[in-house]
């Protein structure tokens, strides 16, 4: 069975956030461009656990929105449809190289002991 989101004209909301220092950096611009280049998502497959049927979404339009923009105190927190609120929240973590090097050292020393 095939379900196509693009034929209905609806978009799925995905929110994102990261530490403010990262969001203001050139690295964020690269990450954001890389994510956008993958949209719309195409040929998404999943298998139903009850019926064992493989289903496909041929194309899924995704709108990225900053997580901080979702807090509107005057708007209703109860959506009319499930597509009015983000279905996925992405938190982007930025690790300094020194931190990663320290983790590698800790892992290595753990295995050596």
N, C-alpha and C positions, 0 to 999 in steps of 0.2 A: 504494500500500500504506500502511496506517495502523498505527502502533504506539502503544499507549497505556501510559505508565508508571503512571498512576494506578490502572489495573485490577489491576496486580500488587502494589500497595501499597508499592513500593520508592521510596526517595528518593535523589536524587543529592546528594553532599556537595560544597559549594563553600566553600573556606576564604578568609578575608580577613585582611589586616593593614594597618597604617598606622603612621606614627610615633606613639609613645605620647602625645605632647602632643596630637595630633589626636584619638586615640581617647577621650581624656578631655574633649573639648570639646563644646559644644552643636552645633557643625557636624557632628560625627560622628553625633549622634542624628538629625539631619535627613537625612544621606546614608543611614544605616541604614534609616530609615523609608521613604525613597524606593525603596530596593532591595526591601524587604519588600513594599511595595505592588504590585510587579510580579510577585509570586509567587502561585501557581505559574505557570510559563511555559506559554503556550498556543500551539498551532498552529505548531510549529517545523518548517520544511521544509528539506530538503537534497536535492541531486541526486547520485546515485551516479555516479562518474566511469567505472566499468566498464560499467554497464548503461544509464545515462542515465535511470533511473527516479527520479521524485520521491517521496520518502518523507516522512511526516508523523508527528510525535509530537503528539497532540492535547493532552495535558496532562502536564507534567513537574514533579513535586514536587521542590523544592530545599530543602536544609537548609544554612543558613549557619553555619559554625563558625569561631571564632577560630583562626588559624594556630598560635598558641602552644599551644593545647589539644591539638594533634596529636602532640606529642612526649611519648610515654609510654614510658619506658625499659624497663618491664617487659612491655609488650605486644609481640607479634610484629610485625616490620616487613613481613612477607609477608602480604598480605591473602588471605582465602579467596576472595572475589569482588572484581571490579573496583569495585563500589559501596561497598566498605568504606573506601576512601581517596578523598580529593577528586579530582574530575575536572578542577577548575579552581581556580587560586589567583589571588585578586585582591589587588593591592597598590595601595592608595589613596594618591595623592600629593597633598599640600596645598601650594599655592604661595601665598606672600604676594603681595599686590597690588604691592608695590614690586618684587619679583622679576619679575613679569610685565611691569611697565612698563619695566624695564631690558631685557628681551628684545625688546620692541617697538622700543625705541630702537636696539638693536643691529641688528635686522633692517632697520629703516628706513635706518640709516646704511650698511648693507651694499649696499642697492639704490641709494642716492644716489651712492656712490663710483664 
